[in-house]
Amino acid sequence: MSLRVDPEWWKELFDEIYLTTDARSVCDDDVTRREIDILLELIPLSPEQEILDLCGGHGRHSVELGRRGYKRCTVFDFSRFLIDRGRKEADRLGREITFLQGDARKTGLPPERFDRVLVLGNSLGYIPSPDGDRDILAEAMRLLKSGGRLFLDIVNGATLRSRFHPFAWHEVGEDVVVCRNRSLEGDIVITREMVLSKKSGLMKDSRYSLRIYEPDSMRLLLSGLGYDGIDVIDDFSPFQEKGDFGFMNFRMIVTAAKP
Ligand SMILES: C[S@@+](CC[C@H](N)C(=O)[O-])C[C@H]1O[C@@H](n2cnc3c(N)ncnc32)[C@H](O)[C@@H]1O
């Protein structure tokens, strides 16, 4: 299978249906808590530190950080739908989180503003050009204070390659079935995802791509951008059950510092 993918697919996909297809990963409070547990274990925070939740979606990590007393969080994401959803939820919970919409390659935020930049829940690899992730990570470097830390939680390409499987499906609730057909072409995974309602038929038929990184290729990218103290934990999953989580169960955690 070789599918054509619109290079700007990531500008459209992250909508209400994404919150259904990926609910097991991004709408489960226990999963989010486990992700924040490992973050705090690896790069401790103090409550006055400024945190940027870059490509932060609907802000679930910032909401959890707020619950634990880390109140200076900014969520930045391209999806207006997710930003609006997150802002409403934060208001409902009484959390003071700043939500901003834009492209992570060029945020327009002032330099050296943050102690931590977090890119969580596999949010790199969407822009097909190799420059896309480089530009996001260079922007993170610009936004970090000297001595500030970057924390990435992304799919581990080495694990993905060794356990790659082209077909997957799962049900969401009583009605929805998510079917995925995937191919691995070099460093790119291309997926066709069909979302079906048992009652009403096809809800969405989309295609998307993901550039994968192995621990060494991510180290190389980060060191080329001037990060130091790069550490990789090459085996992380926040899930307790087995299953196909759209590769979200094959992850690595990368931490690095701005000199
Ligand atoms: C899989 S979601 C994860 C969201 C969030 N980090 C989480 O774990 O719930 C990936 C997110 O990255 C965002 N994203 C991808 N590329 C982006 C870019 N260039 N600029 C801003 N946001 C981007 C998408 O809009 C989407 O919300």
The ligand as a Tripos MOL2 file, in Angstrom:
@<TRIPOS>MOLECULE
LIG
   27    29     1     0     0
SMALL
NO_CHARGES

@<TRIPOS>ATOM
      1 C1         -1.4430   13.4900   19.3300 C.3       1 LIG1
      2 S1         -1.8710   15.1220   19.6790 S.3       1 LIG1
      3 C2         -1.2800   15.2300   21.3380 C.3       1 LIG1
      4 C3         -1.7310   16.4630   22.0580 C.3       1 LIG1
      5 C4         -1.2460   16.5700   23.4840 C.3       1 LIG1
      6 N1          0.1860   16.7750   23.5560 N.3       1 LIG1
      7 C5         -1.6720   15.3850   24.2920 C.2       1 LIG1
      8 O1         -0.8140   14.5580   24.6300 O.co2     1 LIG1
      9 O2         -2.8760   15.2820   24.5630 O.co2     1 LIG1
     10 C6         -0.7330   16.0640   18.7390 C.3       1 LIG1
     11 C7         -0.9630   17.5510   18.7970 C.3       1 LIG1
     12 O3          0.1200   18.2360   18.1600 O.3       1 LIG1
     13 C8         -0.4020   19.3900   17.5560 C.3       1 LIG1
     14 N2          0.5410   19.8490   16.5430 N.ar      1 LIG1
     15 C9          1.1720   19.1020   15.6180 C.ar      1 LIG1
     16 N3          1.9900   19.8580   14.8610 N.ar      1 LIG1
     17 C10         1.8540   21.1420   15.3240 C.ar      1 LIG1
     18 C11         2.4220   22.3820   14.9520 C.ar      1 LIG1
     19 N4          3.2950   22.5070   13.9370 N.pl3     1 LIG1
     20 N5          2.0690   23.4720   15.6630 N.ar      1 LIG1
     21 C12         1.1910   23.3870   16.6780 C.ar      1 LIG1
     22 N6          0.6090   22.2370   17.0580 N.ar      1 LIG1
     23 C13         0.9410   21.1250   16.4020 C.ar      1 LIG1
     24 C14        -1.7420   18.9460   16.9920 C.3       1 LIG1
     25 O4         -2.6030   20.0240   16.7320 O.3       1 LIG1
     26 C15        -2.2390   18.0100   18.1020 C.3       1 LIG1
     27 O5         -3.0430   18.6760   19.0240 O.3       1 LIG1
@<TRIPOS>BOND
     1     1     2 1
     2     2     3 1
     3     2    10 1
     4     3     4 1
     5     4     5 1
     6     5     6 1
     7     5     7 1
     8     7     8 2
     9     7     9 1
    10    10    11 1
    11    11    12 1
    12    11    26 1
    13    12    13 1
    14    13    14 1
    15    13    24 1
    16    14    15 ar
    17    14    23 ar
    18    15    16 ar
    19    16    17 ar
    20    17    18 ar
    21    17    23 ar
    22    18    19 1
    23    18    20 ar
    24    20    21 ar
    25    21    22 ar
    26    22    23 ar
    27    24    25 1
    28    24    26 1
    29    26    27 1
@<TRIPOS>SUBSTRUCTURE
     1 LIG1         1 GROUP 0 **** ****
